[in-house]
Amino acid sequence: MAVAAQALEDRPQLGILMMLAAWFLFAVVDVSAKWLALAAVPAFQLAFMRYAGHFVISVGMILKDGADLHRFRTSHPWQVVSRALLLISATLSNFYALHYLPLTVISAIMFSSPIIVCFLSMTLLKERIGPWRWGAILLGFAGVLVVIRPFGEAFHPAMILALYNATALALYSLMTRKLAGIVATETQQFYLGALGTGLLLPFALWAWVPPGNGLELALLLGLGIGGWAGHQFLTNAHRFAPANTLMPYTYSFMIYIAGFSWLIFGHLPDLWVVVGALVIVASGLIIWKREHRP
């Protein structure tokens, strides 16, 4: 279903609050998944519940204005499907990595995604990259190496999954940029939920572990609700403020994750993870600043 892009309302404070709320919800989803992973819930089950809840809510949002099949259609099916598959595979990789890695390490690696976007935009979108952004890209990848320390004792193979997660999120971001204003948000949400639910269902049933208590059941159900609500806040934030205003607030996710990791799991990142994360954030902010020069 093709639609015109929504008009921007000049309410930056509301947009910033929505962006902070979105990344808070994403942090809650990751913390819930980490808790369940420590309870031996398989990654396929976690990913399935993430998208099953998303799917049910998305269908309800579309049907609330009438059961018209036209509302489920799009003139760009392959792009919409490709975008959905990228996020589904990124989610699955992330949930697998959560079984083995601290949340702070995964979040630091994940935030190399804007740096990968900048690098891929040169090859896929033929955008020109100047020396400042090239320097920021190299700085960001150096930060990733500091976090993962590929030749040291701190390295774990699950870090490769975290790197794939960051790369898939970068490609997902480029696809989202391409489809913005062309395909309705609720249509993209529907396909994301439908594909994730359908593809992951047989694997989830094969590996299913019943929740051990009411808390685990609530956390499982909350994965889909939190993921859907986070994407809604993220999308609507851009109605009230431009991307260049909102981008720095995405790094609030790392603050949320560090706080949750300490309060719930008693884990604090080591010095090298902190240094690498700061380098990655700095490189991302340099790219953001250069892309939005007057």
C-alpha positions as CSV (number, residue, x, y, z in Angstrom):
1,M,0.0,0.0,0.0
2,A,1.7,3.2,-1.1
3,V,1.2,6.3,0.9
4,A,2.6,9.8,1.0
5,A,5.1,10.6,3.6
6,Q,3.6,12.0,6.8
7,A,4.1,15.7,7.3
8,L,6.6,16.7,9.9
9,E,5.2,18.5,13.0
10,D,7.6,21.0,14.6
11,R,7.6,19.6,18.1
12,P,11.2,18.5,18.7
13,Q,10.8,18.0,22.5
14,L,8.0,15.4,21.9
15,G,10.1,13.7,19.2
16,I,13.1,13.4,21.6
17,L,10.9,12.0,24.4
18,M,9.5,9.4,21.9
19,M,13.0,8.5,20.8
20,L,14.1,8.0,24.4
21,A,11.0,5.9,25.1
22,A,11.6,3.8,22.0
23,W,15.2,2.9,23.0
24,F,14.1,2.3,26.6
25,L,11.6,-0.3,25.3
26,F,14.3,-1.9,23.1
27,A,16.5,-2.1,26.1
28,V,13.7,-3.8,28.1
29,V,13.2,-6.3,25.3
30,D,16.9,-7.2,25.3
31,V,17.1,-7.4,29.1
32,S,14.0,-9.7,29.1
33,A,15.6,-11.9,26.4
34,K,18.8,-12.1,28.4
35,W,16.9,-13.1,31.5
36,L,15.1,-15.8,29.6
37,A,18.3,-16.9,27.8
38,L,19.8,-17.5,31.3
39,A,16.8,-19.6,32.1
40,A,17.7,-21.8,29.1
41,V,14.9,-20.6,26.8
42,P,16.1,-21.2,23.2
43,A,16.8,-18.3,20.8
44,F,14.3,-19.5,18.3
45,Q,11.6,-19.5,20.9
46,L,12.6,-15.9,22.0
47,A,12.6,-14.7,18.4
48,F,9.3,-16.3,17.6
49,M,7.6,-14.7,20.6
50,R,9.1,-11.4,19.7
51,Y,7.4,-11.5,16.2
52,A,4.2,-13.4,17.1
53,G,3.2,-10.6,19.5
54,H,4.3,-8.0,16.9
55,F,2.1,-9.8,14.3
56,V,-1.0,-10.0,16.4
57,I,-0.8,-6.3,17.3
58,S,-0.1,-5.2,13.7
59,V,-3.1,-7.1,12.3
60,G,-5.3,-5.5,14.9
61,M,-4.0,-2.1,14.0
62,I,-4.8,-2.6,10.3
63,L,-8.2,-4.2,10.9
64,K,-9.4,-1.5,13.3
65,D,-10.3,0.6,10.3
66,G,-12.0,-2.2,8.4
67,A,-11.2,-5.7,7.0
68,D,-10.1,-4.5,3.6
69,L,-7.5,-6.8,1.9
70,H,-6.1,-3.8,0.0
71,R,-4.6,-2.6,3.3
72,F,-2.4,-5.7,3.4
73,R,-1.0,-5.1,-0.2
74,T,2.1,-3.3,-1.3
75,S,3.5,-2.5,-4.7
76,H,7.0,-3.2,-3.4
77,P,6.7,-6.7,-2.0
78,W,10.4,-7.8,-2.6
79,Q,11.8,-4.7,-0.9
80,V,9.4,-5.0,2.1
81,V,10.1,-8.8,2.4
82,S,13.9,-8.2,2.2
83,R,13.7,-5.5,4.9
84,A,11.8,-7.8,7.2
85,L,14.2,-10.7,6.6
86,L,17.1,-8.5,7.6
87,L,15.6,-7.5,10.9
88,I,14.4,-11.1,11.7
89,S,17.9,-12.5,11.1
90,A,19.4,-9.7,13.1
91,T,17.0,-10.4,16.0
92,L,17.8,-14.1,15.9
93,S,21.5,-13.5,15.9
94,N,21.1,-11.1,18.8
95,F,19.2,-13.5,20.9
96,Y,21.7,-16.3,20.3
97,A,24.5,-13.9,21.3
98,L,22.7,-13.1,24.5
99,H,23.2,-16.7,25.7
100,Y,27.0,-16.1,25.8
101,L,27.8,-12.4,25.9
102,P,27.1,-9.5,28.4
103,L,24.4,-7.0,27.3
104,T,27.0,-4.2,27.3
105,V,29.3,-5.9,24.8
106,I,26.4,-6.7,22.4
107,S,25.1,-3.1,22.6
108,A,28.5,-1.6,22.0
109,I,29.0,-3.8,18.9
110,M,25.4,-3.1,17.7
111,F,26.1,0.6,17.7
112,S,28.7,0.2,15.0
113,S,25.6,-0.1,12.7
114,P,25.5,3.7,11.8
115,I,29.2,3.4,10.8
116,I,28.4,0.4,8.6
117,V,25.5,2.4,7.1
118,C,27.9,5.2,6.2
119,F,30.3,2.7,4.6
120,L,27.6,0.8,2.7
121,S,26.0,4.1,1.5
122,M,29.1,4.7,-0.6
123,T,28.9,1.3,-2.3
124,L,25.1,0.7,-2.5
125,L,23.7,4.2,-2.7
126,K,26.7,5.8,-4.5
127,E,27.0,8.6,-1.9
128,R,30.2,10.5,-1.7
129,I,32.2,10.1,1.5
130,G,34.8,12.7,2.4
131,P,37.9,12.3,4.4
132,W,36.2,13.2,7.7
133,R,33.7,10.4,7.3
134,W,36.3,8.0,6.1
135,G,38.3,8.8,9.3
136,A,35.2,8.2,11.4
137,I,34.5,4.9,9.7
138,L,38.1,3.7,10.4
139,L,37.8,5.0,14.0
140,G,34.5,3.2,14.5
141,F,35.9,-0.1,13.3
142,A,38.9,0.4,15.6
143,G,36.4,0.8,18.4
144,V,34.8,-2.5,17.5
145,L,38.2,-4.2,17.6
146,V,38.8,-2.8,21.0
147,V,35.5,-4.3,22.2
148,I,35.8,-7.7,20.7
149,R,39.6,-8.1,21.0
150,P,39.7,-10.9,18.3
151,F,43.0,-12.3,19.3
152,G,42.7,-12.1,23.1
153,E,41.1,-14.3,25.8
154,A,38.1,-12.0,25.9
155,F,37.0,-13.0,22.4
156,H,34.0,-15.3,22.1
157,P,32.6,-16.7,18.7
158,A,29.2,-15.2,19.6
159,M,30.7,-11.8,18.9
160,I,30.6,-12.7,15.2
161,L,26.8,-13.0,15.6
162,A,26.8,-9.6,17.2
163,L,28.7,-8.2,14.2
164,Y,26.2,-9.8,11.8
165,N,23.5,-8.2,13.9
166,A,25.0,-4.7,13.4
167,T,25.5,-5.3,9.6
168,A,22.0,-6.6,9.1
169,L,20.6,-3.6,11.1
170,A,22.7,-1.3,8.8
171,L,21.1,-2.9,5.7
172,Y,17.7,-2.7,7.3
173,S,18.2,1.0,7.9
174,L,19.1,1.5,4.3
175,M,16.0,-0.4,3.2
176,T,13.9,1.6,5.6
177,R,15.3,4.8,4.1
178,K,14.5,3.6,0.6
179,L,10.9,2.7,1.5
180,A,10.1,5.8,3.6
181,G,7.0,7.6,2.3
182,I,6.4,4.8,-0.3
183,V,5.0,2.0,1.9
184,A,2.8,2.7,4.9
185,T,4.3,2.0,8.3
186,E,1.5,-0.4,9.4
187,T,2.0,-2.4,6.2
188,Q,5.7,-2.8,6.9
189,Q,5.0,-3.7,10.5
190,F,2.4,-6.4,9.3
191,Y,4.9,-8.1,6.9
192,L,7.6,-8.0,9.5
193,G,5.4,-9.7,12.1
194,A,3.9,-12.2,9.6
195,L,7.2,-13.3,8.2
196,G,8.9,-13.5,11.5
197,T,6.0,-15.6,13.0
198,G,5.7,-17.9,10.0
199,L,9.4,-18.6,9.5
200,L,10.3,-19.1,13.1
201,L,7.2,-21.1,14.2
202,P,8.5,-24.6,13.2
203,F,11.9,-24.0,14.8
204,A,10.3,-22.6,18.0
205,L,8.0,-25.6,18.3
206,W,10.9,-28.0,17.8
207,A,13.0,-26.3,20.5
208,W,10.2,-25.1,22.8
209,V,10.8,-24.9,26.6
210,P,7.7,-24.2,28.7
211,P,8.0,-21.1,30.9
212,G,9.2,-22.1,34.4
213,N,7.0,-19.5,36.2
214,G,4.6,-16.6,35.8
215,L,7.5,-14.1,35.5
216,E,9.0,-16.0,32.5
217,L,5.6,-16.2,30.8
218,A,5.1,-12.5,31.3
219,L,8.6,-11.7,29.9
220,L,7.9,-14.0,26.9
221,L,4.6,-12.2,26.1
222,G,6.3,-8.8,26.7
223,L,8.9,-9.4,23.9
224,G,6.4,-8.8,21.1
225,I,4.5,-6.0,22.9
226,G,7.7,-4.1,23.7
227,G,9.2,-4.6,20.3
228,W,6.1,-3.4,18.5
229,A,5.7,-0.4,20.9
230,G,9.3,0.6,20.5
231,H,9.0,0.6,16.7
232,Q,5.9,2.7,17.0
233,F,7.6,5.3,19.2
234,L,10.6,5.3,16.9
235,T,8.5,5.9,13.8
236,N,6.3,8.5,15.3
237,A,9.3,10.4,16.8
238,H,10.3,11.3,13.2
239,R,6.9,13.0,12.8
240,F,7.8,15.6,15.4
241,A,11.5,16.1,14.9
242,P,14.0,15.7,12.0
243,A,16.5,12.8,12.0
244,N,19.5,15.0,12.7
245,T,17.8,16.2,15.9
246,L,16.9,12.6,17.0
247,M,20.0,10.7,16.1
248,P,22.2,11.5,19.2
249,Y,19.5,10.2,21.5
250,T,19.8,6.7,20.1
251,Y,22.8,6.3,22.3
252,S,20.6,6.4,25.3
253,F,20.2,2.7,24.6
254,M,23.7,2.0,25.9
255,I,23.0,3.9,29.1
256,Y,19.8,1.9,29.7
257,I,21.6,-1.3,29.0
258,A,24.5,-0.5,31.3
259,G,22.1,0.4,34.1
260,F,19.9,-2.7,33.7
261,S,23.0,-4.9,33.5
262,W,24.3,-3.6,36.8
263,L,20.9,-3.5,38.6
264,I,19.6,-6.9,37.4
265,F,22.6,-9.0,36.5
266,G,25.3,-7.4,38.6
267,H,27.5,-6.9,35.6
268,L,29.7,-3.9,34.9
269,P,31.6,-3.6,31.6
270,D,35.4,-3.8,31.8
271,L,37.6,-0.9,30.9
272,W,38.2,-2.0,27.3
273,V,34.5,-2.4,26.5
274,V,33.9,1.1,27.9
275,V,36.8,2.6,25.8
276,G,35.6,0.8,22.7
277,A,32.0,1.9,23.2
278,L,33.1,5.5,23.6
279,V,35.2,5.3,20.4
280,I,32.2,3.8,18.5
281,V,29.9,6.6,19.8
282,A,32.4,9.3,18.9
283,S,32.7,8.0,15.4
284,G,29.0,7.8,15.0
285,L,28.6,11.3,16.2
286,I,31.3,12.5,13.8
287,I,29.4,10.9,10.9
288,W,26.1,12.4,12.1
289,K,27.7,15.9,12.4
290,R,29.3,15.7,8.9
291,E,26.1,14.5,7.3
292,H,24.0,17.3,8.7
293,R,26.3,20.3,8.2
294,P,24.5,23.5,7.2
